[in-house]
Amino acid sequence: MRLISGPFSPLVAQWVADQIGHGLDWGPCEAIGVVDKNDTLIGGVVFNSYQPQYRNIEVSFAAIRPNWLTPNLVTGILSYAFDQLDCQRITSLTPKKLRRARQFLQKFGFKHEGTVRRGYGDDDCIISGLLKSEWQNHRFNKGRVDVETEAPRST
C-alpha cells in the first residue's frame, strides 16, 4: 500500500465525502489517499478547517477495508499536519454511533476531549484530539513514507 496526494487530493476528498455521505463539502482541504497494490483507492484522509493562527486542523477519514493502514502510512499521513503545516494539534469530530471510528482514532493516540450533545442531529458529536507532542512519543510513529502523486484506479 502507498499514499497519494497532490493533484489527486480533490479526487480523494470527493471519495471520502462519498463514503461518509450526507453531501459533505470540505471547503479548502488537502486529502491523502491510500491505494493498494492494484492502485485501487481503499482509504482516504481529509484535512480541513486549517487554522494557522492556532496551529490546528480537522481530520476526517473513510475506508472500504479494515486493514487499510499501517503505522508507517499513518506517520506519513500525520506528517502533513504536524511537519508540513507545523500544527500543534489535530481535531476529529465523530458521530457517537460510529464506535469503530472512535476506537480507530484512539488506537493512533487521539484522546476523547468532549461531547457535543446532538451535534449530528439525533446523534452526539465526539470531539477527539491529538497533540503533536503526544504523536512524537506514540508507538506507531516509527518512520516516514513518501506521499506519491500517481493516479489511483477508480473503485
HELIX and SHEET records of a PDB file:
HELIX    1   1 GLY A    6  PHE A    8  5                                   3    
HELIX    2   2 SER A    9  ILE A   20  1                                  12    
HELIX    3   3 PRO A   71  SER A   79  1                                   9    
HELIX    4   4 TYR A   80  GLN A   84  3                                   5    
HELIX    5   5 ARG A   99  LYS A  107  1                                   9    
HELIX    6   6 LYS A  132  GLN A  136  1                                   5    
SHEET    1   A 8 LYS A 111  TYR A 120  0                                        
SHEET    2   A 8 ASP A 123  LEU A 131 -1                                        
SHEET    3   A 8 ARG A  89  PRO A  95 -1                                        
SHEET    4   A 8 ASN A  56  ALA A  63  1                                        
SHEET    5   A 8 LEU A  41  GLN A  51 -1                                        
SHEET    6   A 8 CYS A  29  VAL A  35 -1                                        
SHEET    7   A 8 ARG A   2  ILE A   4 -1                                        
SHEET    8   A 8 VAL A 147  GLU A 148  1                                        
END                                                                             
